[in-house]
Amino acid sequence: MNTYPMMITHQAHLKNFLRKVTGFNFIFDFMSVFMFFVMFVFSASLSASEEGVANENKSNNLFHLSMKDLSELEIIVATGTTRKGVTVLESSVAITVVNASELSRQVPFGLADSLKSVPGFYVQESGGQTSNNVGVRGLPASKHFEFISVHEDGLPVSYDRYTVDAIQRYDTGIARFEATRGGTSGVLSPNGAGAIVNYITKKGQQDEGTITLAMTDYENYRADFYLGKPLTDEWLLALSGYFQTGNTPRNTGFNAERGGQIRAVLTRLLANGELRFTYKHIDESNSFVLPLPLYRDSNGTLTAIPAFDLHHGNTTSLDNAHTSILFADGSSTMSNANDGANVKADAFTLNVDYDFSEQWHFHHASRFTDFNRNFNGIWTGSAGAISIMDATNYLNDDIDFGGGYGTIGDFYLNNPATKRCFQYTRSKEVICQGDNNVEHIGDNGLVQILNALNEPIHRQQFISDSRITLKSAHNSLSFGLLSANVDHQRALQSSLFLSEVSSNNAKVIDIIALNTDGNVQAYLSDSGVIKHGQWRGNDDMQVRSYSFYLNDEFQFNEVLHIDAGLRYEKVEYKATSLTGLGERFVVAGALDDQGEDIDNVVANNYANREFGDGNKSSHTTNYSELAWTIGFNYLFTDKIAMYGRFAHGFQTPRADRISDIRIGELDTPLSVIDFTELGVRYGSESLITSMTLFNTQFDNLLTGGVGFDSLGSEILNEAQVNVIGVEFDIAWSPTPWLHIESQGIIQQAKLESFTNPSLHIWQGNQPARTPDQQLRITPTVKVTDSIDIFLSYHYLGVRYGDNDNIVEFPSCNLLDIGGFYALNDSLSLQLKAKNITNEVCYNEGNPRATSEENQLAYGFARPITGSTWILSMSYHF
């Protein structure tokens, strides 16, 4: 009997009734889709049972690339649960498993890129291989991995979000990753209220190995390896790593990506458990891309600036890679974009799992990480409204670069009877005000102010998780202690300099006073630098966190289980920071005894003091908070299950600088988030699918900076984020030669309840950068036994550069293609082309811009890279 028409009719009546009663059309559009999906998969399961068991000879491993394994719902998961033996189908959390073959097909450019196939995630991978942003379920995707705890083998790689993807890298030693959304994430991990992503490494159970060599059209070369081997019956060894060298998809003109990682995993199998030791070493430099210059017409449409390629262009070039940063005592350091984000790190991990008896299980994981990163990059938009203008505007009297030496007018007043001119720092070519060549500087007549940053970081971190589980026939009760000790030292210094607005080969420019003889009488800028000390900071932070957690998973009967958990965290921040760093002083030796400039260069006369005024400010903040959750899973059949959950979680502030735990004299509040979700999963021989209806409530998003009340006291500008949506994940193999995967999310995210009345005009706005719709469809065709080809279509809905929703990013249609060819059982080739239509798709505006600056004709935004391809060859042995 075909029950679909009757279901649709009842569903339509219910939908219309609810709309009439409530008026919430959008919400019930979601609910209607969700309810129909539940009825569809339930009916499909009944039909499957009537038709009998499908063809037993049909292979689940249909493709060499092995898309979604059609038995995925039977996979036992290690994330989001403390009970052994829980499968995806039985899990009470929204969880996605991505295996090694799927990761290989994606060819991820960095850690964030590997997460694109997780429904509910919004990945901004356009910054390069590291320092990217990932959002989850409508939460703002603007602060690295905020709300997401990234794990390796069940333990967080970092206490908080900063530098996460610099510590955790992708290589062929990863067996799979498991990603939860909401659910138990905020209970089983600190700072993971939105999600846990757990990368699970290979142990070496089998005697096997893989070597992969890859090359790209942007001249980047990478070699990956994996070697697994049982040494004895009790000892297993797994070695993996990679090395890369070459350029980036956004050309820099130099070897911007170099170095790699090595990991060794030694496992001792015990009679009632296992002991595992892991050592990981990273030594790598990666480039970083910030928003690029562009033009915004009167209709708000974003377009490319002439001579700047938004597909592969870069503000970083050989000419501007080295910039001096001067201090008031005459000493200096260098921002070296050639080094990029240079990371050297060592991580030592111990994992223990042991069954004392059939009832008692002990789990322990601990990791010590010694992390050093010297971050060098070219920042854009740091000079506010004068960050990019027509070249002649930089020679106007009222322009003040904030260097402490006055305005452009003051400079030429002190150098009378001179021409106002630009001079290229390398070629020494001079272009003066009134020359026709001014309009052709950089082939567009524009000049921009760039910010050369140097940020050395040293972080030592110890994280430990110890848990005891008491098991019975129907219950699994776990209680544990998760602690984190972080010592973080960070300095920050930068210089502003002038540059052409040109792709990849932008040249640095000086402002000069040219006398009547055609000679330079004086320089306003110092080898292009117009201000030494745009940013200056020096913080020392210690974080001590202790979380006590309890999680109980109770099996009522064969079809229903309920679980509940809580985590109480107490954390203390102790921070010291040098004071007086923002004040500017005359540089030692810059002036003679009469106060005259010694070298006729004005910008190097004033700078910040490297160590401030010699004093330190101290701040101590303590937080304590309870996260809790309750959920269920109900098995209708062995192919279909429903799950639901409510979770109350929180995030502590960033643990890397004092300004993140203190705004003025105010302690930054904890971020408090509630998730409500209801989901359904279905699996058969040819189809696996899941859909989750969710609501996200984030009560205190910091937005719009610091405000003041009627008495003049500082207040934190906060807003609520309210999201309702549906996320889905489908894998379908209708024939032995066709496999189709689809993931996506449809949501409505709104900003509400602003604490600052002046920001009420943003009421109902969409949170910055986050799209309300995402869809990814990937069909793969098995051409022969040796050849697979695939196409991946990705749709992104409208996004906005900021919470003011002034700069609109139009929807995107992205297309990737690829293929796999197995030459024999050991040797294979893979080719993948990304964004083959060269779509300009933005995912970040200028995070430093004000609403007034967002309305200017020239601004900054960061698009994804244009078309690229990668060819790889793998040898399996």
ROKE-437652 format. One record per residue (C-alpha): x, z, y. Coordinates in steps of 0.05 Angstrom, whole numbers, plus 5000, padded with zeros to 4 digits. Each point is the difference from the previous one (the first is absolute). Example, Ala and Ser with C-alpha at 12.3 -4.5 7.8 and 13.67 -1.06 7.14 Angstrom:
[[5246,5156,4910]]
[[5027,4987,5069]]
This chain:
[[5000,5000,5000]]
[[5026,4980,5069]]
[[4993,5061,5044]]
[[5037,4974,5061]]
[[4940,4974,5040]]
[[4963,5066,4991]]
[[5062,5039,5022]]
[[5008,4957,5062]]
[[4927,5009,5019]]
[[5002,5076,4994]]
[[5066,5002,5036]]
[[4973,4958,5058]]
[[4938,5045,5007]]
[[5043,5062,5002]]
[[5047,4968,5051]]
[[4943,4980,5047]]
[[4967,5069,4994]]
[[5064,5036,5017]]
[[5013,4955,5059]]
[[4931,5013,5028]]
[[5007,5075,4993]]
[[5070,5007,5026]]
[[5020,4937,5038]]
[[5070,5005,4971]]
[[5003,4927,4979]]
[[5075,4997,4992]]
[[5005,5061,4955]]
[[4945,4976,4954]]
[[5030,4931,4996]]
[[5059,5036,4967]]
[[4955,5043,4957]]
[[4960,4940,4977]]
[[5063,4962,4979]]
[[5024,5062,4964]]
[[4934,5013,4964]]
[[4994,4928,4978]]
[[5071,5002,4974]]
[[4984,5062,4958]]
[[4938,4967,4971]]
[[5038,4935,4987]]
[[5057,5031,4961]]
[[4953,5046,4962]]
[[4957,4941,4980]]
[[5063,4961,4982]]
[[5023,5057,4954]]
[[4932,4998,4965]]
[[5004,4925,4993]]
[[5070,5006,4971]]
[[4977,5051,4949]]
[[4943,4953,4979]]
[[5046,4941,4993]]
[[5049,5038,4957]]
[[5075,5005,5002]]
[[5036,4943,5035]]
[[5050,4956,4965]]
[[5054,5045,4971]]
[[5050,4945,5001]]
[[4996,4995,5076]]
[[5065,5023,5029]]
[[5000,5052,5056]]
[[5067,4975,5022]]
[[4975,4933,5024]]
[[5055,4985,5048]]
[[5075,5006,5004]]
[[4989,5033,5067]]
[[4950,5046,4966]]
[[4952,5011,5059]]
[[4955,5060,4990]]
[[5004,5023,4928]]
[[4929,4994,4974]]
[[5008,5066,4964]]
[[5020,5034,5065]]
[[4941,5049,4997]]
[[5031,5028,4936]]
[[5067,5015,5034]]
[[5017,5073,5002]]
[[5016,5019,5071]]
[[5047,5053,5027]]
[[4976,5002,5072]]
[[4941,5036,5030]]
[[4991,5045,4939]]
[[5034,5060,4966]]
[[4968,4987,4933]]
[[5036,4961,4946]]
[[4970,4938,4970]]
[[4953,4980,5057]]
[[4987,4925,5002]]
[[4981,4959,5060]]
[[4929,4996,4974]]
[[4995,5075,4994]]
[[5033,5016,5066]]
[[4958,5033,5055]]
[[5041,4969,5056]]
[[5006,4930,5027]]
[[5065,4976,4968]]
[[5035,4933,4994]]
[[5056,4985,4952]]
[[5048,4943,5016]]
[[5049,4983,4944]]
[[5070,4972,5002]]
[[4976,4928,4987]]
[[4952,5003,5058]]
[[5055,5027,5045]]
[[5045,4944,4977]]
[[4948,4948,5019]]
[[4991,5030,5069]]
[[5075,4996,5016]]
[[4991,5057,5050]]
[[5042,4999,5064]]
[[5009,5075,5003]]
[[4959,5059,4975]]
[[4939,4990,5045]]
[[4993,4928,4977]]
[[4992,5024,4928]]
[[4935,5036,5019]]
[[4960,4940,5023]]
[[4961,4996,4935]]
[[4972,5071,5007]]
[[4928,4999,5024]]
[[4988,5044,5060]]
[[5071,4993,5025]]
[[5018,4961,5063]]
[[5074,4981,4998]]
[[5040,4981,5062]]
[[5064,4973,4971]]
[[5020,4958,5060]]
[[5054,5049,5024]]
[[5049,4981,4946]]
[[5019,5033,4935]]
[[4994,5071,5027]]
[[4964,5040,5054]]
[[4933,4968,4987]]
[[4930,5027,5005]]
[[4946,5009,4948]]
[[4929,5024,5012]]
[[4947,5022,4950]]
[[4924,4998,5003]]
[[4996,4989,5075]]
[[5049,5053,5020]]
[[5047,4975,5055]]
[[5056,4956,4974]]
[[5049,5014,5056]]
[[5046,5056,4979]]
[[5041,4979,4940]]
[[4968,5027,4936]]
[[4958,5053,5034]]
[[4946,5027,4953]]
[[5037,4970,4939]]
[[5048,5038,4956]]
[[5050,4955,4965]]
[[5025,5027,4934]]
[[5053,4980,4950]]
[[4985,5025,4930]]
[[4947,5049,5024]]
[[5039,5034,5057]]
[[4997,4983,5075]]
[[5061,4962,5024]]
[[4991,5032,5069]]
[[4960,5058,5026]]
[[4970,4958,5055]]
[[4991,4927,5019]]
[[5063,4985,5040]]
[[5054,4957,4966]]
[[4960,4997,4935]]
[[5013,4926,4987]]
[[5073,5009,5017]]
[[5006,5050,4941]]
[[4954,4967,4950]]
[[5017,4927,4984]]
[[4973,4948,4952]]
[[5043,4977,4942]]
[[4991,4977,4928]]
[[5010,5071,4974]]
[[4928,5016,5020]]
[[4952,4996,4942]]
[[4937,5004,5043]]
[[4969,5038,5057]]
[[4935,5037,5003]]
[[4962,5007,5066]]
[[4944,5050,5012]]
[[4955,5000,5061]]
[[4968,5064,5024]]
[[4981,5043,4941]]
[[5052,5049,4977]]
[[5055,4970,5044]]
[[4996,5056,5052]]
[[5001,5054,4947]]
[[5057,4975,4955]]
[[5047,4981,5057]]
[[5016,5023,5071]]
[[4986,4949,5054]]
[[4963,4954,4953]]
[[4928,5012,5021]]
[[4986,4926,4999]]
[[5038,4976,4939]]
[[5056,5011,4950]]
[[5043,4941,4979]]
[[5041,5018,4939]]
[[5056,4953,4979]]
[[5015,5012,4927]]
[[5069,4980,4975]]
[[5021,4972,4933]]
[[5033,5049,4952]]
[[5036,4954,4952]]
[[4957,5008,4938]]
[[5018,4930,4977]]
[[5065,4964,4995]]
[[4989,4947,5053]]
[[5025,4973,5066]]
[[4983,4953,5057]]
[[5041,4965,5052]]
[[4965,4965,5058]]
[[5033,4957,5052]]
[[4960,4979,5061]]
[[5011,4956,5061]]
[[4956,4985,5061]]
[[4993,4944,5051]]
[[5025,5049,5053]]
[[5067,5007,4963]]
[[4991,5067,4969]]
[[5027,5013,4930]]
[[4983,5057,4954]]
[[5020,5022,4930]]
[[4959,5051,4960]]
[[5017,5030,4933]]
[[4970,5046,4948]]
[[5032,5026,4937]]
[[4964,5047,4952]]
[[5030,5028,4937]]
[[4986,5057,4951]]
[[5069,5032,4993]]
[[4978,5042,4940]]
[[4934,5024,4971]]
[[4999,5053,5055]]
[[5033,4967,5059]]
[[4974,4942,5042]]
[[5036,4964,5057]]
[[4971,4954,5054]]
[[5042,4967,5054]]
[[4972,4958,5056]]
[[5014,4976,5070]]
[[5009,4942,5046]]
[[5046,4970,5052]]
[[4981,4953,5056]]
[[5034,4963,5056]]
[[4978,4951,5053]]
[[4951,4988,5057]]
[[4928,5021,5010]]
[[4936,4959,5006]]
[[5009,5010,5074]]
[[5067,4969,5014]]
[[5053,5044,5033]]
[[5059,4953,4994]]
[[5039,5051,4959]]
[[5000,5034,4932]]
[[4944,5049,5015]]
[[4981,5022,4929]]
[[5057,5026,4957]]
[[5012,5054,4948]]
[[4956,5028,4947]]
[[4983,5056,4952]]
[[5019,5026,4931]]
[[4960,5047,4956]]
[[5019,5035,4935]]
[[4948,5036,4957]]
[[5024,5043,4942]]
[[4946,5028,4955]]
[[5006,5053,4945]]
[[4942,4998,4951]]
[[4981,5069,4975]]
[[4957,5022,4942]]
[[4945,5022,5047]]
[[5016,4962,5064]]
[[5055,4967,5039]]
[[5054,5013,5051]]
[[5018,4945,5050]]
[[5054,4994,5053]]
[[5000,4944,5052]]
[[5053,4982,5050]]
[[4986,4948,5054]]
[[5049,4974,5052]]
[[4981,4956,5059]]
[[5049,4964,5046]]
[[4964,4947,5039]]
[[4990,4971,5070]]
[[4934,4967,5020]]
[[4977,4967,5064]]
[[4939,5024,5038]]
[[4950,4959,5040]]
[[4958,5027,5056]]
[[4943,4965,5037]]
[[5020,4931,5027]]
[[4987,4972,5069]]
[[4937,4958,5010]]
[[4950,4976,5051]]
[[4928,5024,5008]]
[[4954,4952,5037]]
[[4940,5017,5043]]
[[4955,4999,4939]]
[[5045,5050,4964]]
[[5026,4949,4951]]
[[5071,5013,4976]]
[[5046,4939,5000]]
[[5074,4987,4990]]
[[5047,4997,5059]]
[[5036,4933,5006]]
[[5068,5003,4965]]
[[4980,5061,4959]]
[[4983,4988,4927]]
[[4949,5051,4976]]
[[5009,4977,4928]]
[[5074,5015,4992]]
[[5023,5022,5069]]
[[5036,5065,5015]]
[[5020,5037,5063]]
[[5064,5021,4964]]
[[5057,4951,5005]]
[[5076,4997,4994]]
[[5005,5002,5076]]
[[4961,5066,5008]]
[[5019,5034,4935]]
[[5052,5046,5032]]
[[4978,5043,5059]]
[[5038,5057,5032]]
[[4966,5067,5012]]
[[5036,5041,5052]]
[[4999,5076,5012]]
[[5014,5039,5064]]
[[5067,5026,4976]]
[[5025,4929,4994]]
[[4995,4997,4924]]
[[4958,4947,4967]]
[[4971,4977,4934]]
[[4974,4933,4976]]
[[4935,4972,4976]]
[[5020,4950,4947]]
[[4942,4958,4976]]
[[5047,4969,4949]]
[[4996,5067,4963]]
[[4925,5003,5008]]
[[4969,5059,4963]]
[[5061,5021,4961]]
[[4983,5049,4943]]
[[5045,5039,4955]]
[[4963,5048,4954]]
[[5009,5037,4935]]
[[4942,5030,4961]]
[[5005,5045,4939]]
[[4937,5012,4959]]
[[4984,5046,4942]]
[[4936,4993,4959]]
[[4979,5047,4945]]
[[4938,4997,4956]]
[[4993,5049,4943]]
[[4944,5024,4955]]
[[5010,5073,4983]]
[[4940,4994,4953]]
[[4938,4958,4992]]
[[4969,5040,5057]]
[[5057,5010,5049]]
[[5037,4944,5036]]
[[5056,5006,5052]]
[[5017,4947,5051]]
[[5056,5002,5051]]
[[5028,4948,5047]]
[[5051,5011,5055]]
[[5040,4954,5044]]
[[5057,5008,5049]]
[[5010,4944,5049]]
[[5058,4991,5048]]
[[4978,4946,5049]]
[[5038,4968,5057]]
[[4973,4944,5042]]
[[5030,4970,5063]]
[[4943,4960,5030]]
[[5019,4944,5047]]
[[4947,4953,5027]]
[[4975,4961,5059]]
[[4936,5030,5029]]
[[4950,4961,5042]]
[[4950,5022,5052]]
[[5039,5063,5019]]
[[5001,4986,5075]]
[[4925,5001,5010]]
[[4969,4947,5046]]
[[5067,4969,5017]]
[[5021,4989,4927]]
[[4990,4925,5006]]
[[4990,4958,5063]]
[[5018,4936,5035]]
[[5075,5002,5011]]
[[4996,5001,5076]]
[[4957,5063,4999]]
[[5060,5039,4975]]
[[5035,4985,5066]]
[[4944,5028,5044]]
[[5016,5058,5047]]
[[4951,5050,4969]]
[[5025,4994,4928]]
[[5028,5067,4976]]
[[5029,5004,4931]]
[[5003,5076,5001]]
[[5076,5001,4994]]
[[5010,5050,5056]]
[[5031,4950,5048]]
[[4938,4978,5038]]
[[4964,4933,5004]]
[[5021,4928,5000]]
[[4990,5002,5076]]
[[5049,5058,5004]]
[[5052,4961,4960]]
[[4998,4939,5045]]
[[4996,5044,5063]]
[[5067,5029,4978]]
[[5026,4930,4989]]
[[4978,4961,5061]]
[[5009,4925,5010]]
[[4998,4988,4926]]
[[4956,4957,4955]]
[[4953,5032,4949]]
[[5022,4971,4934]]
[[5000,5005,4924]]
[[5063,4991,4960]]
[[5005,4990,4925]]
[[5046,5054,4974]]
[[5037,4955,4951]]
[[5003,4931,5031]]
[[5002,5028,5072]]
[[4952,4945,5022]]
[[4966,5020,5065]]
[[4928,4984,5019]]
[[4978,5023,5070]]
[[4933,5013,5032]]
[[4971,4934,5025]]
[[5038,4958,4949]]
[[4958,4953,4958]]
[[5035,5027,4939]]
[[4965,5067,5009]]
[[4936,4970,4973]]
[[5038,4976,4938]]
[[5034,5066,4980]]
[[4989,5004,4925]]
[[4960,4934,5006]]
[[4940,5039,5027]]
[[5023,5034,5064]]
[[4988,5070,4972]]
[[5045,5061,4994]]
[[4986,5063,4960]]
[[5027,5071,4997]]
[[5022,5020,4930]]
[[5017,5070,4976]]
[[5061,5007,4956]]
[[4991,5062,4957]]
[[5048,5042,4960]]
[[4970,5056,4957]]
[[5044,5037,4951]]
[[4963,5044,4951]]
[[5024,5049,4947]]
[[4948,5031,4955]]
[[5011,5046,4940]]
[[4938,5015,4961]]
[[4982,5039,4937]]
[[4931,4992,4970]]
[[4976,5036,4938]]
[[4936,5001,4959]]
[[4990,5049,4943]]
[[4935,5003,4962]]
[[4971,5037,4940]]
[[4940,4970,4964]]
[[4955,5037,4952]]
[[4963,4952,4954]]
[[4940,5010,4954]]
[[4952,4954,4964]]
[[4959,4990,5063]]
[[5042,5023,5058]]
[[5066,4990,5034]]
[[5019,5052,5053]]
[[5063,4990,5041]]
[[5032,5043,5052]]
[[5065,4987,5036]]
[[5047,5008,5059]]
[[5023,4940,5041]]
[[5054,5015,5051]]
[[5040,4959,5050]]
[[5061,5018,5040]]
[[5021,4950,5053]]
[[5059,5002,5048]]
[[4996,4942,5047]]
[[5049,4982,5056]]
[[4984,4942,5046]]
[[5031,4972,5063]]
[[4973,4943,5042]]
[[5030,4958,5055]]
[[4987,4932,5029]]
[[5014,4952,5057]]
[[4955,4949,5035]]
[[5029,4931,5009]]
[[4977,4932,5026]]
[[4992,4940,4955]]
[[4970,4931,4997]]
[[4933,4993,4964]]
[[5025,4955,4945]]
[[4997,4998,4924]]
[[5060,5023,4959]]
[[5054,4981,5050]]
[[4977,5037,5063]]
[[5056,5010,5050]]
[[5015,5063,5040]]
[[4996,4995,5075]]
[[5030,5038,5059]]
[[4972,5008,5070]]
[[5055,4987,5051]]
[[5014,4994,5074]]
[[5036,4934,5013]]
[[5040,4993,5065]]
[[5007,4938,5043]]
[[5064,4980,4964]]
[[4962,4995,4934]]
[[5032,5063,4971]]
[[4965,5061,4972]]
[[5002,5055,5052]]
[[4964,5052,4958]]
[[4962,5009,4935]]
[[4936,5038,4997]]
[[5001,5000,4924]]
[[5054,5020,4952]]
[[5010,4942,4951]]
[[4925,4991,5003]]
[[4982,5074,4998]]
[[4955,5020,5058]]
[[4990,5072,4978]]
[[5043,5044,4956]]
[[4958,5053,4967]]
[[4929,4973,4995]]
[[4987,5047,4942]]
[[5040,5062,4984]]
[[4986,5054,4949]]
[[5036,5048,4955]]
[[4959,5043,4952]]
[[5015,5045,4942]]
[[4940,5016,4956]]
[[4992,5046,4940]]
[[4936,4998,4959]]
[[4982,5050,4946]]
[[4936,4985,4962]]
[[4969,5037,4941]]
[[4937,4974,4967]]
[[4962,5038,4946]]
[[4951,4956,4963]]
[[4948,5006,4945]]
[[4966,4942,4964]]
[[4949,5007,4945]]
[[4972,4942,4959]]
[[4941,5019,4956]]
[[4970,4956,4945]]
[[4927,5018,4994]]
[[4988,4951,4944]]
[[5024,4932,4977]]
[[4973,4964,5061]]
[[5006,5049,5059]]
[[5058,5037,5029]]
[[5006,5036,5066]]
[[5063,5021,5035]]
[[5016,5041,5061]]
[[5064,5018,5035]]
[[5028,5034,5061]]
[[5067,5006,5035]]
[[5020,5053,5050]]
[[5060,4981,5042]]
[[5041,5044,5046]]
[[5052,4963,5040]]
[[5048,5021,5054]]
[[5035,4954,5050]]
[[5061,5024,5036]]
[[5029,4952,5051]]
[[5054,5000,5053]]
[[5012,4945,5051]]
[[5051,4989,5053]]
[[4971,5009,5070]]
[[5015,4960,5063]]
[[5007,4934,4962]]
[[4953,4962,5046]]
[[5038,5016,5064]]
[[5048,4948,5028]]
[[5068,5013,5031]]
[[5058,4962,5029]]
[[5045,4977,4944]]
[[5068,5032,5001]]
[[5051,4953,5031]]
[[4948,4950,5024]]
[[5011,5015,5074]]
[[5063,5013,5040]]
[[5013,5059,5046]]
[[4960,4967,5056]]
[[4941,4988,4954]]
[[5013,4926,4995]]
[[4986,4961,4936]]
[[5067,4987,4965]]
[[4981,4939,4960]]
[[4943,4971,5042]]
[[4952,5009,4942]]
[[4940,5042,5021]]
[[4964,5013,4934]]
[[5059,5037,4969]]
[[5002,5051,5056]]
[[4943,5043,4973]]
[[4984,5024,4930]]
[[4973,5058,4959]]
[[5045,5056,4975]]
[[5014,4993,4926]]
[[4989,5074,4987]]
[[4952,5015,5057]]
[[5010,5061,5043]]
[[5032,5039,4943]]
[[4938,5039,4983]]
[[4950,4994,4944]]
[[4925,5009,4996]]
[[4971,5030,4937]]
[[4931,4996,4971]]
[[4970,5030,4938]]
[[4932,4979,4972]]
[[4964,5027,4939]]
[[4942,4966,4965]]
[[4957,5022,4942]]
[[4942,4960,4973]]
[[4958,4990,4937]]
[[4987,4932,4969]]
[[4947,4996,4946]]
[[4961,4949,4959]]
[[4947,4994,4947]]
[[4984,4938,4959]]
[[4969,4973,4936]]
[[5004,4943,4951]]
[[4941,4977,4957]]
[[5010,4951,4943]]
[[4938,4957,4989]]
[[5034,4963,4944]]
[[5071,4988,4978]]
[[5002,4943,5052]]
[[4966,5028,5061]]
[[5008,5065,5039]]
[[4979,5029,5065]]
[[5041,5050,5041]]
[[4990,5037,5065]]
[[5036,5050,5043]]
[[5004,5039,5064]]
[[5068,5018,5027]]
[[5022,5041,5060]]
[[5073,4988,5018]]
[[5049,5008,5057]]
[[5067,4974,5026]]
[[5055,5040,5033]]
[[5039,4971,5060]]
[[5060,4955,4992]]
[[5063,5038,4981]]
[[5051,4962,5040]]
[[4995,5019,5074]]
[[4977,5057,5043]]
[[4951,4958,5040]]
[[4958,4989,4937]]
[[4986,5074,4991]]
[[4995,5016,5074]]
[[4966,4963,5057]]
[[5017,5038,5063]]
[[4986,5071,4979]]
[[4947,4981,4950]]
[[5009,5001,4925]]
[[4980,4934,4970]]
[[4939,5014,4956]]
[[4996,4983,4927]]
[[4965,4935,4984]]
[[4938,5017,4960]]
[[4966,4946,4958]]
[[4939,4999,4954]]
[[4987,4947,4947]]
[[4935,4988,4963]]
[[4998,4946,4947]]
[[4959,4973,4943]]
[[5028,4947,4954]]
[[4987,4961,4936]]
[[5047,4965,4951]]
[[4985,4949,4948]]
[[5045,4967,4948]]
[[4990,4948,4945]]
[[5044,4950,4963]]
[[4999,4953,5059]]
[[4982,5042,5061]]
[[5023,5064,5032]]
[[4972,5022,5066]]
[[4990,5060,5044]]
[[4963,5014,5065]]
[[5000,5062,5043]]
[[4953,5019,5056]]
[[5037,5048,5047]]
[[4994,5038,5065]]
[[5061,5023,5039]]
[[4994,5053,5055]]
[[5062,5014,5041]]
[[4983,5052,5054]]
[[5061,5004,5044]]
[[5037,4934,5011]]
[[5048,5009,5058]]
[[4987,4943,5048]]
[[5012,4985,5073]]
[[5057,5050,5008]]
[[4994,5069,5032]]
[[4945,5015,5049]]
[[4982,5057,5047]]
[[4938,5043,5007]]
[[4965,5019,5065]]
[[5049,5057,5011]]
[[5060,4955,4991]]
[[5019,5026,4931]]
[[5025,4950,4948]]
[[4952,4978,4946]]
[[5010,4955,4941]]
[[4960,4936,5003]]
[[4966,4994,4933]]
[[4947,4956,4968]]
[[4963,4996,4934]]
[[5009,4942,4953]]
[[4938,4986,4958]]
[[5004,4947,4945]]
[[4950,4977,4949]]
[[5019,4945,4952]]
[[5004,4969,4931]]
[[5065,4983,4965]]
[[5003,4957,4937]]
[[5049,4974,4948]]
[[4983,4945,4950]]
[[5040,4965,4945]]
[[4964,4946,4961]]
[[5024,4952,4946]]
[[4941,4953,4985]]
[[5043,4955,4956]]
[[5069,5005,4967]]
[[5029,4955,5055]]
[[4969,5032,5063]]
[[5010,5069,5028]]
[[4970,5023,5067]]
[[5015,5063,5038]]
[[4967,5025,5063]]
[[5008,5063,5042]]
[[4970,5019,5066]]
[[4965,5047,5046]]
[[4940,4996,5046]]
[[4995,5058,5048]]
[[4978,5021,5069]]
[[5049,5045,5035]]
[[4982,5031,5067]]
[[5032,5045,5052]]
[[4953,5055,5022]]
[[4996,5067,5037]]
[[5058,4995,5048]]
[[5022,5067,5029]]
[[5023,4966,5064]]
[[4938,4976,5039]]
[[5041,4944,5032]]
[[5008,4969,4931]]
[[4926,4998,4984]]
[[5002,4926,5018]]
[[5035,4992,4933]]
[[4941,5030,4962]]
[[4984,4957,4940]]
[[5065,4961,5003]]
[[5036,4978,4938]]
[[5064,5041,4986]]
[[5064,4963,5019]]
[[5028,4947,4953]]
[[4951,5014,4944]]
[[4955,4943,4975]]
[[4929,5014,4976]]
[[5003,4945,4948]]
[[5054,4980,4951]]
[[4995,4952,4941]]
[[5053,4976,4952]]
[[4985,4948,4945]]
[[5053,4977,4952]]
[[4983,4948,4946]]
[[5053,4985,4949]]
[[4999,4940,4954]]
[[5037,4996,4934]]
[[5021,4927,5000]]
[[5038,5002,4935]]
[[5029,5054,4956]]
[[5060,5001,5046]]
[[4971,4987,5069]]
[[4955,5042,5044]]
[[4981,4983,5072]]
[[4963,5045,5049]]
[[4970,5000,5069]]
[[4986,5061,5042]]
[[4952,5001,5059]]
[[4999,5059,5046]]
[[4948,5011,5055]]
[[5009,5051,5055]]
[[4944,5017,5048]]
[[5007,5011,5075]]
[[5049,5054,5021]]
[[5020,5029,5068]]
[[5067,5017,5029]]
[[4979,5068,5025]]
[[4941,5048,5000]]
[[4977,4971,5066]]
[[4982,4936,4962]]
[[5025,4956,5057]]
[[5050,4958,4962]]
[[4962,4967,4943]]
[[5034,4971,4939]]
[[4956,4945,4970]]
[[4985,4998,4926]]
[[5052,4969,4954]]
[[4998,4954,4940]]
[[5065,5005,4962]]
[[5020,4958,4940]]
[[5056,5010,4950]]
[[5016,4956,4940]]
[[5047,5009,4941]]
[[5018,4981,4930]]
[[5035,5026,4938]]
[[5038,4958,4948]]
[[5027,5030,4935]]
[[5057,4956,4978]]
[[5005,5040,4935]]
[[4989,5071,4976]]
[[5056,5026,5043]]
[[5005,4957,5062]]
[[4946,4990,5053]]
[[4992,4973,5070]]
[[4952,5021,5055]]
[[4985,4968,5067]]
[[4957,5031,5053]]
[[4982,4976,5070]]
[[4969,5048,5050]]
[[4954,4983,5058]]
[[5006,4926,4985]]
[[4954,4981,5058]]
[[5044,5036,5051]]
[[4942,5043,5024]]
[[5017,5043,5060]]
[[4969,5066,4979]]
[[5012,5061,5043]]
[[5000,5071,4974]]
[[5031,5041,5057]]
[[4995,4999,5075]]
[[5047,5035,5047]]
[[4993,5074,4980]]
[[5031,5022,5066]]
[[4952,4960,5045]]
[[4947,5032,5044]]
[[4931,4971,5006]]
[[5021,4970,5067]]
[[5060,4967,4968]]
[[4956,4973,4943]]
[[4964,4958,5053]]
[[5062,4965,5027]]
[[5013,4927,4988]]
[[5065,5013,4962]]
[[5006,5052,4946]]
[[5024,5014,4930]]
[[4971,4997,4930]]
[[5029,4995,4930]]
[[4976,4945,4953]]
[[5016,4992,4927]]
[[5054,4950,4983]]
[[4985,4926,4994]]
[[5010,4959,4938]]
[[5055,5022,4952]]
[[5018,4987,4928]]
[[5040,5035,4947]]
[[5028,4973,4934]]
[[5020,5048,4945]]
[[5030,4993,4931]]
[[4994,5056,4948]]
[[5038,5009,4936]]
[[4971,5049,4950]]
[[5041,5028,4943]]
